[in-house]
Amino acid sequence: MCGVRMVRLSKLTDYASVILAQMARQPDVLWSAGQLSEDSSVPKPTCIKLLKLLVKSGVLNSTQGARGGYSLARPPSQIPVKTIIEAIEGPTAITECGTDETLCRLTDHCSVMSRWRELGDQVDHILTKTTLEDLISPHTLYARSDRRIETLEVH
Protein backbone atom coordinates (compact mmCIF):
# COMPACT_ATOMS: atom_id res chain seq x y z
CA MET A 1 0.00 0.00 0.00
CA CYS A 2 3.04 2.25 -0.27
CA GLY A 3 2.68 4.04 3.10
CA VAL A 4 -0.49 5.93 2.17
CA ARG A 5 -3.10 6.03 4.90
CA MET A 6 -6.77 6.08 3.92
CA VAL A 7 -9.42 8.28 5.59
CA ARG A 8 -9.69 6.46 8.91
CA LEU A 9 -7.38 7.92 11.53
CA SER A 10 -5.72 5.87 14.23
CA LYS A 11 -6.08 6.20 17.97
CA LEU A 12 -2.52 7.59 18.01
CA THR A 13 -3.64 10.59 15.95
CA ASP A 14 -6.53 11.10 18.34
CA TYR A 15 -4.11 10.98 21.30
CA ALA A 16 -1.73 13.38 19.55
CA SER A 17 -4.55 15.87 19.04
CA VAL A 18 -5.45 15.65 22.75
CA ILE A 19 -1.83 16.28 23.76
CA LEU A 20 -1.45 19.15 21.29
CA ALA A 21 -4.75 20.72 22.37
CA GLN A 22 -3.49 20.66 25.94
CA MET A 23 -0.27 22.37 24.87
CA ALA A 24 -2.14 24.90 22.72
CA ARG A 25 -4.19 26.09 25.69
CA GLN A 26 -0.90 27.13 27.34
CA PRO A 27 1.45 27.68 24.39
CA ASP A 28 4.19 29.39 26.39
CA VAL A 29 4.72 26.45 28.76
CA LEU A 30 7.64 24.05 28.34
CA TRP A 31 6.00 20.67 28.89
CA SER A 32 7.62 17.47 30.15
CA ALA A 33 6.49 14.13 28.76
CA GLY A 34 5.38 13.15 32.26
CA GLN A 35 3.27 16.28 32.65
CA LEU A 36 1.61 15.79 29.28
CA SER A 37 0.96 12.12 29.98
CA GLU A 38 -0.55 12.80 33.38
CA ASP A 39 -2.68 15.76 32.32
CA SER A 40 -3.96 14.07 29.13
CA SER A 41 -4.29 10.50 30.52
CA VAL A 42 -2.30 9.24 27.53
CA PRO A 43 0.02 6.45 28.78
CA LYS A 44 3.57 7.76 29.14
CA PRO A 45 5.23 5.35 26.63
CA THR A 46 2.61 6.31 24.02
CA CYS A 47 3.00 9.99 24.86
CA ILE A 48 6.78 9.79 24.42
CA LYS A 49 6.36 8.03 21.05
CA LEU A 50 3.94 10.72 19.86
CA LEU A 51 6.13 13.57 21.06
CA LYS A 52 9.07 12.16 19.09
CA LEU A 53 6.96 11.94 15.92
CA LEU A 54 5.66 15.48 16.42
CA VAL A 55 9.20 16.83 16.93
CA LYS A 56 10.45 14.96 13.85
CA SER A 57 7.69 16.49 11.72
CA GLY A 58 8.32 20.03 13.01
CA VAL A 59 5.06 20.42 14.97
CA LEU A 60 6.95 20.54 18.28
CA ASN A 61 10.32 21.74 19.47
CA SER A 62 12.33 19.69 21.95
CA THR A 63 14.73 21.22 24.48
CA GLN A 64 17.23 18.79 26.04
CA GLY A 65 18.55 18.89 29.59
CA ALA A 66 17.31 19.19 33.15
CA ARG A 67 15.18 22.22 32.27
CA GLY A 68 14.15 20.75 28.94
CA GLY A 69 10.80 19.78 27.56
CA TYR A 70 8.46 20.20 24.61
CA SER A 71 6.83 23.27 23.14
CA LEU A 72 4.80 24.11 20.05
CA ALA A 73 7.03 25.00 17.11
CA ARG A 74 4.51 27.63 15.93
CA PRO A 75 1.41 29.33 17.30
CA PRO A 76 -1.68 27.06 17.34
CA SER A 77 -3.24 29.17 14.57
CA GLN A 78 -0.35 28.21 12.28
CA ILE A 79 -0.45 24.44 12.79
CA PRO A 80 -2.82 22.82 10.26
CA VAL A 81 -4.66 19.67 11.32
CA LYS A 82 -3.27 18.05 8.16
CA THR A 83 0.27 18.51 9.51
CA ILE A 84 -0.72 16.82 12.79
CA ILE A 85 -2.35 13.90 10.99
CA GLU A 86 0.56 13.38 8.63
CA ALA A 87 3.07 13.56 11.50
CA ILE A 88 1.45 10.44 12.94
CA GLU A 89 -0.13 8.68 9.95
CA GLY A 90 2.16 9.65 7.07
CA PRO A 91 0.73 10.83 3.72
CA THR A 92 -3.05 10.65 3.54
CA ALA A 93 -5.53 10.15 0.71
CA ILE A 94 -9.12 8.98 0.30
CA THR A 95 -8.09 6.33 -2.21
CA GLU A 96 -4.72 4.87 -3.17
CA CYS A 97 -4.92 6.47 -6.60
CA GLY A 98 -5.31 9.83 -4.86
CA THR A 99 -1.54 9.93 -4.42
CA ASP A 100 -0.26 7.48 -7.02
CA GLU A 101 -2.42 6.19 -9.86
CA THR A 102 0.12 3.45 -10.62
CA LEU A 103 -1.02 1.67 -7.44
CA CYS A 104 -4.25 0.60 -9.10
CA ARG A 105 -4.50 -1.83 -11.99
CA LEU A 106 -7.85 -0.28 -13.04
CA THR A 107 -6.43 3.18 -13.77
CA ASP A 108 -6.79 2.92 -17.54
CA HIS A 109 -10.47 1.99 -17.26
CA CYS A 110 -11.54 3.85 -14.12
CA SER A 111 -14.56 6.10 -14.44
CA VAL A 112 -14.52 7.43 -10.85
CA MET A 113 -10.86 8.29 -10.21
CA SER A 114 -11.26 11.98 -11.09
CA ARG A 115 -14.22 12.34 -8.69
CA TRP A 116 -12.30 10.65 -5.87
CA ARG A 117 -9.46 13.05 -6.52
CA GLU A 118 -11.86 16.02 -6.35
CA LEU A 119 -13.21 14.76 -3.05
CA GLY A 120 -9.68 14.15 -1.81
CA ASP A 121 -8.77 17.72 -2.73
CA GLN A 122 -11.72 19.00 -0.68
CA VAL A 123 -10.73 16.91 2.35
CA ASP A 124 -7.14 18.09 1.95
CA HIS A 125 -8.35 21.71 1.78
CA ILE A 126 -10.42 21.34 4.96
CA LEU A 127 -7.60 19.65 6.87
CA THR A 128 -5.14 22.33 5.75
CA LYS A 129 -7.50 25.20 6.54
CA THR A 130 -8.45 23.85 9.98
CA THR A 131 -5.79 24.53 12.61
CA LEU A 132 -4.89 23.40 16.10
CA GLU A 133 -6.43 26.66 17.32
CA ASP A 134 -9.72 25.60 15.72
CA LEU A 135 -9.59 22.30 17.63
CA ILE A 136 -9.50 24.10 20.98
CA SER A 137 -11.89 26.90 20.01
CA PRO A 138 -15.27 26.99 21.76
CA HIS A 139 -16.82 27.91 18.38
CA THR A 140 -17.49 25.38 15.67
CA LEU A 141 -16.04 25.84 12.22
CA TYR A 142 -19.55 26.33 10.86
CA ALA A 143 -20.25 29.18 13.27
CA ARG A 144 -17.33 31.26 12.01
CA SER A 145 -17.98 32.88 8.65
CA ASP A 146 -14.25 33.20 7.94
CA ARG A 147 -13.81 29.46 8.39
CA ARG A 148 -17.00 28.13 6.86
CA ILE A 149 -16.24 24.98 4.94
CA GLU A 150 -17.03 25.13 1.25
CA THR A 151 -18.50 21.96 -0.14
CA LEU A 152 -17.86 20.49 -3.53
CA GLU A 153 -20.83 19.62 -5.68
CA VAL A 154 -20.20 16.37 -7.49
CA HIS A 155 -22.67 15.63 -10.28
Secondary structure as UniProt FT lines:
FT   TURN            2..3
FT   HELIX           11..25
FT   TURN            27..28
FT   HELIX           33..40
FT   HELIX           44..56
FT   TURN            57..58
FT   STRAND          60..63
FT   TURN            66..67
FT   STRAND          69..72
FT   HELIX           76..78
FT   HELIX           81..89
FT   HELIX           96..98
FT   HELIX           101..103
FT   TURN            105..106
FT   HELIX           107..109
FT   HELIX           113..129
FT   HELIX           132..136
FT   HELIX           141..143
FT   HELIX           145..147
//
